[in-house]
């Protein structure tokens, strides 16, 4: 049976005569279409030839986005499938772009046609020696000054990518491709959702080296820090951050998140020496010294650093509510009876109202939704109604979660799942407390992780510094709450997972490990 009618405006894709239509026999006017003429000739003594029409015009391009089936399939193919079964992807390799993979999935109907459209033009940020690069530089150095009216959406603070995007969209310039998204460090506003973890004193040779590293981050718009309190609060690190905030931030937001370490102290745990005082009064006093930091977050841990405590754990962040551990029953009892009514409420009473609380979550295995929902209804929602902000948090490490011997970028879809979960559970946002890549990992068995090397570490840093702000903007626009992502980690100190001098973005002397990804410190 053929379609009888032919409605030109109702179908999404042109499939006959270059028009939208369903290849029907009769036009709206009642006249026969070319196909109708052909069918009519079947009953005639004078048959006509079939119409010469194109019936396979591709749909408009659309590059798959995180959370979509097409995106997930391509992401798996790029990070796993191409390694384990390269014969499945004729003409592709580990260096092929996302767009190359999507075009292949579309044309070959891979996975039952999971990708319904080809990818749009691949991005490319112009480099020196290309005509587009010269055009952008002319706009920066001459055009914006002599002819500002030519560039109504640009200004002297516009980034290279902003200008290339303008030229790409201009009908008078055909040299510029669509630029790739830039690291948030290139934005005049700096990074809104990307920061770094500081692990204790983090292996710097001296205070001057550490301060050089802090200043270089600030100079590149990275002004968010998560200070992991190993042994004791590193007052010199906090002082360096606060000093740089007063000197270099220029009014921009600066944030510090600290881990509470269960608010333990020698008075509650005889295992702790006198200098390991993380009590609420000490915490409040230290936070009050941050005069130039505009946003403060405190992780309200669910387990103790006191090794003699039945609530002891090694990693409070990744343990969450401890329901995937051998002490699940005891932690469940604590969360249900003490965590909300005692631990959280005491912190609420002791800390200023603008301090935001971060609840360790990690995943639904460690922290089942039923426990989170019960805690939220009884103890978090009432404090939110008073103005206190609450976030869930977890870690993501593509390096540890796969044995595929290939680099993987920042996992957008994984993070999007966290954002969606936090929103549905009533929280104000989600914190990726740790994500990173080691430059070597002597303690990992060969073949059990993705490749650890400096190149991959720097690529992952660049990917995270690019994607975090993009995802935060999308999350805010859709009303899903805030996102903050902290890269692991700041300095080269051994964190116990891979070995000495394996993770740091900075060397012991305060120099940056990834070359020119960050510009030199502004003097």
C-alpha positions in Angstrom: 0.0 0.0 0.0 1.2 3.5 -0.9 0.6 6.6 1.1 -2.4 8.3 -0.4 -2.0 11.9 0.7 1.1 14.1 0.5 1.6 16.6 3.3 4.6 18.8 2.6 4.8 20.4 6.1 4.4 17.5 8.5 7.5 15.5 8.2 10.9 16.4 9.8 13.2 15.4 7.0 13.1 16.1 3.2 12.6 12.7 1.5 11.3 13.4 -2.0 11.8 16.2 -4.5 13.8 18.1 -1.8 10.6 18.9 0.1 9.2 17.8 3.4 6.6 15.1 2.7 5.6 11.5 3.1 5.9 10.4 -0.5 2.1 10.3 -0.9 0.2 10.1 -4.2 -1.9 13.2 -4.0 -1.0 16.8 -3.2 -3.2 18.9 -1.0 -4.6 20.6 -4.1 -5.8 17.2 -5.4 -3.3 17.0 -8.2 -1.2 13.8 -8.5 2.4 13.9 -7.2 5.2 12.4 -9.4 4.7 9.2 -7.5 1.0 9.4 -8.0 1.5 9.8 -11.8 3.6 6.7 -11.7 1.0 4.7 -9.8 -1.8 5.9 -12.0 0.1 4.7 -15.1 -0.3 1.1 -13.8 -3.9 1.1 -15.0 -3.0 2.9 -18.3 -2.1 1.5 -21.7 0.7 4.1 -21.7 2.9 3.4 -18.6 5.3 6.2 -17.5 8.8 5.8 -16.0 9.3 6.0 -12.3 10.0 9.5 -11.0 13.7 10.4 -10.6 13.7 11.6 -7.0 16.1 11.4 -4.0 14.4 9.5 -1.2 17.4 9.2 1.2 18.2 12.8 2.2 20.0 12.7 5.6 18.3 14.4 8.6 19.8 17.6 9.9 23.0 17.1 11.8 22.8 17.0 15.6 25.8 16.1 17.8 24.7 13.7 20.6 24.7 15.1 24.2 25.5 13.5 27.6 22.6 11.4 28.9 21.4 10.3 25.4 21.7 6.7 24.2 23.7 7.7 21.2 26.2 9.6 23.4 26.5 6.7 25.8 27.1 4.2 22.9 29.7 6.4 21.3 31.5 7.1 24.6 31.7 3.3 25.3 33.0 2.7 21.7 35.7 5.4 22.0 36.9 4.3 25.5 36.4 0.5 25.4 35.1 -1.0 22.2 37.7 0.4 19.9 40.4 -1.1 22.1 38.8 -4.6 22.6 37.2 -5.0 19.2 38.7 -2.5 16.6 37.3 -4.7 13.8 33.8 -3.4 14.7 34.7 0.1 13.7 36.0 0.1 10.1 38.0 3.2 9.3 38.1 4.4 12.9 40.9 4.4 15.5 41.6 5.5 19.1 42.5 8.9 17.7 39.2 9.4 15.8 37.0 12.2 17.0 33.6 11.9 18.6 32.1 13.3 15.4 33.8 10.6 13.4 32.3 7.9 15.6 28.8 9.4 15.5 28.9 9.7 11.7 30.0 6.0 11.5 27.2 5.0 14.0 24.6 6.9 11.9 25.7 5.7 8.4 26.2 2.0 9.5 23.1 1.9 11.7 25.3 0.6 14.6 23.4 -0.7 17.6 20.1 -0.7 15.8 20.5 2.8 14.6 21.0 4.3 18.1 22.3 7.5 16.5 19.4 9.0 14.4 21.5 11.8 12.9 25.0 12.6 11.8 27.2 14.8 14.0 27.4 18.5 13.2 30.7 20.0 12.2 33.6 19.1 14.4 35.0 21.9 16.4 38.5 23.3 15.8 40.1 26.1 17.6 42.4 28.0 15.3 46.2 27.8 15.8 49.0 30.0 14.7 49.7 29.7 10.9 46.0 29.3 10.0 44.0 32.1 8.3 41.4 32.0 11.0 44.1 32.6 13.7 45.3 35.6 11.8 41.7 36.9 11.5 41.1 36.5 15.3 44.3 38.3 16.1 43.4 41.2 13.8 40.1 41.6 15.6 41.9 41.5 19.0 44.7 43.9 18.1 42.9 46.2 15.6 39.3 45.6 14.8 37.8 46.0 18.3 39.6 49.3 18.7 39.0 50.9 15.3 35.6 49.3 14.4 33.8 48.3 17.6 30.5 48.6 15.8 31.5 45.7 13.6 31.5 43.4 16.6 28.4 44.3 18.7 28.6 41.2 20.9 32.4 41.4 21.6 34.6 43.5 23.8 38.2 43.8 24.9 37.5 41.0 27.5 36.2 38.5 24.9 38.2 35.3 24.7 39.9 33.9 21.6 37.1 31.4 21.3 34.4 34.1 21.6 35.9 36.0 18.7 36.4 32.9 16.6 32.8 31.9 17.3 31.7 35.4 16.1 33.7 35.1 12.9 32.4 31.5 12.3 28.9 32.8 12.4 29.6 35.8 10.2 28.7 35.6 6.5 31.7 37.7 5.7 34.2 35.2 6.9 34.6 31.6 5.7 38.0 30.8 7.3 36.9 30.0 10.8 35.4 26.7 11.9 33.3 26.5 15.0 35.8 26.7 17.9 36.0 24.0 20.6 34.8 24.8 24.1 37.6 26.5 26.0 39.0 25.7 29.4 37.3 27.9 32.0 40.8 29.3 32.7 40.6 31.3 29.4 37.3 33.0 30.4 37.5 36.6 31.7 35.2 35.5 34.5 37.4 32.6 35.6 36.2 29.2 36.6 32.8 29.1 38.3 32.6 25.3 39.0 36.2 24.0 38.8 38.8 23.9 41.6 41.5 21.7 43.1 42.0 19.5 46.1 44.7 20.4 48.6 46.0 17.3 50.5 47.6 18.4 53.7 50.7 20.5 53.0 50.8 18.6 49.7 54.5 18.1 49.3 55.7 21.6 48.5 59.4 22.3 49.4 58.4 25.4 51.5 55.8 28.0 52.0 57.1 30.2 49.1 56.7 27.3 46.6 53.2 26.6 47.8 52.2 30.3 47.5 53.6 30.4 44.0 51.3 27.6 43.0 48.3 29.2 44.6 49.0 32.5 42.9 49.3 30.8 39.5 45.9 29.1 40.0 44.4 32.5 40.9 46.0 34.1 37.9 44.3 31.6 35.7 40.9 32.0 37.2 41.0 28.9 39.4 39.8 30.1 42.8 38.1 27.1 44.4 39.8 24.8 46.8 38.9 21.7 48.8 41.3 21.4 51.7 41.5 17.8 52.9 42.5 17.9 56.6 45.2 15.2 56.8 46.8 15.2 60.3 45.7 18.8 61.0 44.4 21.8 59.2 47.2 23.3 57.1 47.0 26.9 58.3 49.6 28.0 55.9 47.6 26.8 52.9 44.4 28.5 54.1 46.3 31.7 54.7 47.8 31.5 51.2 44.4 31.1 49.7 42.9 33.9 51.7 45.8 36.2 50.9 45.5 35.5 47.2 41.8 36.1 47.4 42.4 39.5 48.8 45.1 40.4 46.4 44.2 38.7 43.1 40.6 37.8 43.0 39.4 41.3 42.0 36.0 40.8 43.5 35.4 37.3 42.0 34.0 34.5 44.0 36.6 32.4 46.0 35.5 29.3 47.8 37.0 26.9 50.3 35.6 23.5 51.2 37.0 21.7 54.2 36.4 18.2 55.5 35.2 18.1 59.1 36.9 14.9 60.1 33.9 14.1 62.2 34.7 17.1 64.4 37.0 14.8 66.3 39.4 16.1 69.0 41.7 14.7 71.7 39.0 15.3 74.3 36.8 12.7 72.4 39.5 10.4 71.2 42.6 9.6 73.2 44.2 8.3 70.0 44.6 11.8 68.7 47.5 14.1 69.7 46.8 17.6 71.0 47.4 19.3 67.7 44.7 17.2 66.0 41.8 19.3 67.2 38.9 19.4 64.7 36.2 20.2 67.2 33.4 22.6 66.2 34.8 25.5 68.2 38.2 25.2 66.5 36.5 24.8 63.1 34.4 27.9 63.6 37.5 29.9 64.7 39.5 28.8 61.7 36.7 29.6 59.2 36.3 33.1 60.8 40.0 33.8 59.8 39.1 33.6 56.1 38.4 37.2 55.5 38.5 37.3 51.7 36.9 33.9 50.9 33.3 34.5 49.7 32.0 31.0 49.9 32.6 28.3 52.5 31.5 24.7 52.4 32.0 22.1 55.1 31.8 18.3 54.5 29.8 16.8 57.4 31.5 13.4 57.7 29.6 10.3 58.7 32.6 8.4 60.1 35.4 9.1 62.6 39.2 9.4 62.2 39.6 7.9 65.7 40.9 4.4 65.0 39.5 3.1 68.3 36.0 4.2 67.4 33.4 1.7 66.1 32.6 4.4 63.5 36.1 4.6 62.2 36.7 4.6 58.4 39.7 5.4 56.1 37.9 7.5 53.5 34.8 9.5 54.8 34.1 10.9 51.3 33.8 7.6 49.5 32.2 5.7 52.3 29.1 7.9 52.3 26.6 6.3 54.7 28.7 3.1 54.8 26.0 0.7 53.6 28.4 -1.2 51.3 30.8 -2.0 54.2 31.1 -4.7 56.8 29.8 -2.2 59.4 26.7 -1.3 57.5 24.3 -2.0 60.4 26.3 0.3 62.9 26.5 3.1 60.4 22.8 2.8 59.6 22.0 3.1 63.3 24.3 6.2 63.5 22.8 7.9 60.5 19.2 7.3 61.6 19.6 8.2 65.3 22.6 10.6 65.6 23.8 12.1 62.3 20.9 14.4 61.7 19.6 15.3 65.2 23.0 15.6 66.8 25.9 15.9 64.3 24.2 18.1 61.6 22.2 20.1 64.1 25.2 20.9 66.3 27.1 22.1 63.1 24.1 24.2 62.1 24.1 25.9 65.6 27.9 26.5 65.6 28.6 27.7 62.1 27.4 30.8 60.3 24.3 30.6 58.2 26.1 31.2 54.9 28.3 28.1 55.4 27.1 25.4 53.1 27.0 21.7 54.2 28.1 18.9 52.1 26.8 15.4 52.7 29.0 12.4 51.7 27.0 10.3 49.3 29.2 8.5 46.8 26.5 6.3 45.3 23.2 4.6 46.0 24.9 1.5 47.2 26.8 3.3 50.0 24.0 5.8 50.6 20.6 4.3 49.6 18.0 6.8 48.5 15.6 5.7 51.3 18.2 6.7 53.9 18.9 10.0 52.1 15.2 10.8 51.7 14.5 10.1 55.4 17.4 12.3 56.5 16.4 15.1 54.2 12.7 15.1 55.3 13.5 15.1 59.1 16.7 17.2 59.4 17.8 18.8 56.2 14.6 20.3 54.7 13.9 22.2 58.0 17.3 23.8 57.9 17.0 24.5 54.1 13.9 26.4 55.0 16.0 28.6 57.3 18.4 29.3 54.5 21.1 26.7 54.9 22.3 25.1 51.7 23.0 21.4 51.4 24.8 19.5 48.7 25.5 15.8 48.1 29.0 14.7 47.0 30.9 11.8 45.5 34.1 11.0 43.6 34.6 10.0 39.9 37.8 8.4 38.6 37.7 7.0 35.1 41.3 6.0 35.7 40.4 3.5 38.4 37.0 2.3 37.0 38.3 0.5 33.9 41.1 -1.7 32.8 40.9 -0.5 29.2 44.2 0.7 28.0 43.1 4.0 26.7 42.6 7.5 27.9 39.1 8.7 28.9 37.9 12.3 29.2 35.9 13.8 32.1 32.8 11.6 32.4 29.9 13.9 31.6 27.1 11.3 31.7 28.4 9.9 35.0 28.4 13.4 36.5 25.0 14.2 35.0 23.6 11.2 36.9 24.8 12.7 40.1 23.3 16.1 39.4 20.0 14.6 38.6 20.0 12.4 41.7 20.8 15.4 44.0 18.0 17.4 42.5 15.5 14.7 42.8 16.4 14.1 46.5 15.9 17.8 47.3 19.5 19.0 47.6 20.9 22.4 46.3 23.6 20.8 44.2 26.3 18.2 43.8 30.0 18.3 44.5 32.4 16.1 42.6 34.8 16.1 45.6 37.6 14.3 43.7 38.4 13.5 40.1 41.8 13.2 38.6 44.5 11.1 36.8 48.0 10.1 38.1 51.1 10.7 36.1 52.3 7.3 37.3 51.0 4.7 39.7 53.5 2.2 41.0 51.0 0.6 43.4 48.6 -0.4 40.7 48.9 -3.8 39.1 49.8 -3.5 35.4 46.7 -3.7 33.2 44.2 -3.0 35.9 43.7 0.7 35.2 43.8 3.1 32.3 47.4 4.2 31.4 48.9 6.5 34.1 51.2 9.1 32.5 51.8 12.8 32.5 50.3 13.3 29.1 47.0 11.7 30.2 47.0 13.6 33.5 47.3 16.9 31.7 44.7 15.9 29.1 42.3 15.0 31.9 42.9 18.3 33.7 42.2 20.2 30.5 39.0 18.1 29.9 37.7 18.7 33.4 38.5 22.4 33.3 36.6 22.6 30.1 33.6 20.4 30.9 32.9 21.4 34.5 31.8 24.9 33.8 29.8 23.9 30.8 27.9 21.3 32.8 27.4 23.8 35.7 25.9 26.3 33.3 23.6 23.7 31.8 22.6 22.5 35.3 21.8 26.1 36.5 19.8 26.8 33.4 17.7 23.7 33.8 17.1 24.4 37.5 19.0 21.4 38.8 21.2 23.2 41.3 24.8 24.0 41.5 27.8 21.9 40.5 31.4 22.1 41.9 34.2 19.9 40.6 37.6 19.5 42.4 40.6 18.1 40.6 42.8 15.7 42.5 45.2 17.2 43.3 47.2 20.3 44.0 50.7 19.2 45.0 52.9 16.1 44.7 52.6 14.6 48.2 51.9 10.8 48.3 48.2 10.3 49.0 48.6 6.6 49.7 47.0 5.4 46.5 49.7 5.3 43.8 53.0 6.2 45.5 55.2 9.2 45.9 55.1 12.2 43.4 52.2 10.7 41.3 49.2 13.1 41.3 50.3 16.7 41.7 49.5 19.4 39.2 52.4 21.3 40.7 56.0 20.2 41.5 57.7 20.6 44.9 59.1 23.9 43.8 55.7 25.3 42.9 56.1 24.9 39.1 53.2 23.7 37.0 53.5 20.1 35.7 51.4 20.6 32.5 53.5 23.1 30.7 51.6 26.0 29.1 48.1 24.8 30.0 48.2 27.6 32.6 49.7 30.9 31.8 52.5 32.2 34.1 51.6 33.9 37.4 50.6 37.5 37.0 52.9 39.8 38.9 
